[in-house]
Structure formats: structure tokens, C-alpha cells
């Protein structure tokens, strides 16, 4: 039975990527996500107004 010419053509083969290229790609994506997260957290307006809480302290407890 003859082999199919399509399966032997260069169009059906995917070029193999080296493990180093994959590692560099993963590290670049992680770096982009990390920097993006830092910018997101830095730009959030999460400051709350300060509330002053005053309590009465008896005079006999001031010296303790």
C-alpha cells in the first residue's frame, strides 16, 4: 500500500521547539503577568479615611 504524499509533506510537520525556547517564552509571559499585576495593585485607590476613636480612660489607669 503506497504512503500518502500528504503525510510526508513538510506542511504536515510541525517544527519542534527547543526546551530553552519554551522556557524563555514561559518566563516572558510570567514576567508580563507579574509586572501587570504590580501596576494594577499600585493603581488601586484603596485608601480609607482615618477615623479618630476616642475613649475615656480613668485617671487611675493612666499611670499603669
C-alpha distances in whole Angstrom, upper triangle without the diagonal:
4,7,9,12,15,14,15,18,21,22,20,22,25,28,29,33,35,37,40,39,39,42,44,42,43,47,47,47,49,52,52,52,55,57,56,58,60,61,61,63,66,66,67,71,71,75,77,81,83,85,89,89,93,94,98,99,102,104,104,101,101,102,99
4,6,9,12,11,12,14,18,19,17,19,23,25,27,31,33,35,38,37,37,40,42,40,42,45,45,45,47,50,50,50,53,55,54,56,59,59,59,62,64,64,65,69,70,73,76,80,82,84,87,88,92,94,97,98,101,103,104,100,100,101,98
4,6,9,8,8,11,15,16,14,15,19,21,23,27,29,32,34,33,33,36,38,37,38,41,42,41,44,46,46,46,49,51,51,52,55,56,56,58,60,61,62,65,66,70,72,76,78,81,84,85,88,90,94,94,98,100,100,96,96,97,95
4,5,6,7,9,13,13,11,14,17,20,22,26,28,31,34,32,32,35,37,35,36,40,40,39,42,44,44,44,47,49,48,50,53,54,53,56,58,58,59,63,64,68,70,74,76,78,82,83,87,88,92,93,96,98,99,95,95,96,94
4,6,5,6,10,11,10,12,16,18,21,25,27,30,33,31,31,34,35,34,36,39,39,38,41,43,43,44,47,48,47,49,52,52,52,55,57,57,59,62,63,67,70,73,76,78,81,83,86,88,92,93,96,98,99,95,95,96,94
4,5,5,9,8,7,10,14,16,19,22,25,28,31,29,28,32,33,31,33,36,36,35,38,40,40,40,43,45,44,46,49,49,49,52,54,54,55,59,60,63,66,70,72,75,78,79,83,85,88,89,93,95,95,92,91,93,90
4,6,8,8,6,8,12,15,17,20,23,25,28,27,26,30,31,29,31,34,34,34,36,39,38,39,42,43,43,45,48,48,48,51,53,53,54,58,59,62,65,69,71,73,77,78,81,83,87,87,91,93,93,90,89,91,88
4,7,8,7,8,12,14,16,20,22,25,28,26,26,30,31,30,31,34,34,34,37,39,39,40,43,44,44,46,48,49,49,52,54,54,55,59,60,64,66,70,72,75,78,79,83,85,88,89,92,94,95,91,91,92,90
4,5,6,7,11,13,16,19,22,25,27,25,25,29,30,28,30,33,33,33,36,38,37,38,41,43,42,44,47,47,48,50,52,52,54,57,59,62,65,69,71,74,77,78,82,84,87,88,92,94,94,90,90,91,89
4,6,5,8,9,13,16,19,22,24,22,22,26,26,25,27,30,30,30,33,35,34,35,38,39,39,41,44,44,45,47,49,49,51,55,56,59,62,66,68,71,74,76,79,81,85,85,89,91,91,88,87,88,86
4,6,8,10,13,16,19,22,24,22,22,26,26,24,26,29,29,28,32,33,33,34,37,38,37,40,42,42,43,45,47,47,49,52,54,57,60,64,66,69,72,73,77,79,83,84,87,89,90,86,86,87,85
4,7,10,12,16,19,21,24,22,21,25,26,24,26,29,29,28,31,33,33,33,36,38,37,39,42,42,42,45,47,47,48,52,53,57,60,63,65,68,71,73,76,78,82,83,86,88,89,85,85,86,84
4,6,9,12,15,18,20,19,18,22,23,21,23,26,26,26,29,31,31,32,35,36,36,38,40,41,41,44,46,46,47,51,52,56,58,62,64,67,70,71,75,77,80,81,84,87,87,83,83,84,82
4,6,9,12,15,17,15,15,19,19,18,20,23,23,22,25,27,27,28,31,32,32,34,37,37,38,40,42,42,44,48,49,52,55,58,61,63,67,68,71,73,77,77,81,83,83,80,79,80,78
4,6,10,13,15,12,13,17,17,16,18,21,21,21,24,26,26,27,30,31,31,33,36,36,37,39,41,42,43,47,48,52,55,58,60,63,66,67,71,73,77,77,80,82,83,79,78,79,77
4,6,9,12,10,10,14,15,14,16,19,19,20,22,24,25,26,28,30,30,32,34,35,36,38,40,41,42,46,47,50,53,57,59,62,65,66,69,71,75,75,78,80,80,77,76,77,75
4,6,8,6,7,10,11,11,13,15,16,17,19,21,21,23,25,26,27,29,31,32,33,35,37,38,39,43,44,47,50,54,56,59,61,63,66,68,72,72,75,77,77,73,73,74,72
4,5,5,7,9,10,11,13,15,16,17,19,20,22,23,25,26,27,29,31,32,33,35,37,38,40,43,44,47,50,54,55,58,61,62,66,67,71,71,74,76,76,72,72,72,70
4,5,5,6,9,10,11,12,14,15,16,18,20,21,22,24,26,27,28,30,31,33,34,36,38,41,42,45,48,51,53,56,58,59,63,64,68,68,71,73,73,69,68,69,67
4,5,5,6,9,10,11,12,14,15,16,18,20,21,22,24,26,27,29,30,31,33,35,36,40,41,44,47,50,51,54,57,58,62,63,67,67,70,72,72,68,67,68,66
4,5,5,6,9,10,11,12,14,15,17,18,20,21,23,24,26,27,29,30,32,33,35,39,40,43,46,49,51,54,57,58,61,63,67,67,70,72,72,69,68,69,67
4,5,5,6,9,10,11,12,14,15,17,18,20,21,23,24,26,27,29,30,32,33,37,38,41,44,47,49,52,55,56,59,61,65,65,68,70,70,67,66,67,65
4,5,5,6,9,10,11,12,14,15,16,18,20,21,22,24,26,27,28,30,32,35,36,39,42,45,47,50,52,54,57,59,62,62,66,67,67,64,63,64,62
4,6,5,6,9,10,10,12,14,15,16,18,20,21,22,24,26,27,29,30,34,35,38,41,44,46,49,52,53,57,58,62,62,65,67,67,64,63,64,62
4,5,5,6,9,10,11,12,14,15,17,18,20,21,22,24,26,27,29,33,34,37,40,43,45,48,51,52,56,58,61,62,65,67,68,64,63,64,62
4,5,5,6,9,10,11,12,14,15,16,18,20,21,22,24,26,27,31,32,35,38,41,43,46,49,50,53,55,59,59,62,64,65,61,60,61,59
4,5,5,6,9,10,10,12,14,15,16,18,20,21,22,24,26,30,30,33,36,40,41,44,47,48,52,53,57,57,60,62,63,59,58,59,57
4,5,5,6,9,10,11,12,14,15,17,18,20,21,23,25,28,29,32,35,39,41,44,46,48,52,54,57,58,61,63,63,60,59,60,58
4,5,5,6,9,10,11,12,14,15,16,18,20,21,23,27,27,31,34,37,39,42,45,47,50,52,56,56,60,62,62,59,58,59,57
4,5,5,6,9,10,10,12,14,15,16,18,20,21,25,26,29,32,35,37,40,42,44,47,49,53,53,57,58,59,55,54,56,54
4,5,5,6,8,10,11,12,14,15,16,18,20,24,25,27,31,34,36,39,42,43,47,49,52,53,56,58,58,55,54,55,53
4,5,5,6,8,10,11,12,14,15,16,19,22,23,26,30,33,35,38,41,43,46,49,52,53,57,58,59,55,54,56,54
4,6,5,6,9,10,10,12,14,15,17,20,21,24,28,31,33,36,39,40,44,46,50,51,54,56,57,53,52,54,52
4,5,5,6,9,10,11,12,14,16,19,20,23,26,29,31,34,37,38,42,44,47,48,52,53,54,50,49,51,49
4,5,5,6,9,10,10,12,15,18,19,22,25,28,30,34,36,38,42,44,48,48,52,53,54,51,50,51,49
4,5,5,6,9,10,11,13,16,18,21,24,27,29,33,36,38,41,44,47,48,52,54,55,51,50,52,50
4,5,5,6,8,10,11,15,15,18,22,25,27,30,33,35,38,41,44,45,49,50,52,48,47,49,47
4,5,5,6,9,10,14,14,17,20,24,25,29,31,33,37,39,43,43,47,49,50,46,45,46,45
4,6,5,6,9,12,14,16,20,23,25,28,31,34,37,40,43,44,48,50,51,47,46,48,47
4,5,5,6,10,12,15,18,21,24,27,30,32,36,38,42,43,47,49,50,47,45,47,46
4,5,5,9,9,12,16,19,21,24,27,29,33,35,39,40,43,45,46,43,42,44,42
4,6,8,10,12,15,18,20,24,26,29,32,35,38,39,43,45,46,43,41,43,42
4,6,9,11,15,18,20,23,27,29,33,35,39,40,44,46,48,44,43,45,44
4,6,9,12,15,18,21,24,26,30,33,36,38,42,44,45,42,41,43,42
4,6,9,12,15,18,21,23,27,30,34,35,39,41,43,40,38,41,40
4,6,10,12,15,19,21,24,27,31,32,36,38,40,36,35,38,37
4,7,9,12,15,18,21,24,28,29,33,35,37,34,33,35,34
4,6,9,12,15,18,21,25,27,31,33,35,32,30,33,33
4,6,10,13,16,19,23,25,28,30,33,30,29,32,31
4,6,9,13,16,19,21,25,27,29,26,25,28,28
4,6,10,13,16,19,22,24,27,24,23,26,26
4,6,10,13,15,19,21,23,21,20,23,23
4,7,10,12,16,18,21,18,17,21,21
4,7,9,13,15,18,16,15,18,19
4,6,10,12,15,13,13,16,16
4,6,9,12,11,11,14,15
4,6,8,7,7,11,11
4,6,6,7,10,11
4,5,5,8,10
4,6,7,8
4,6,5
4,6
4
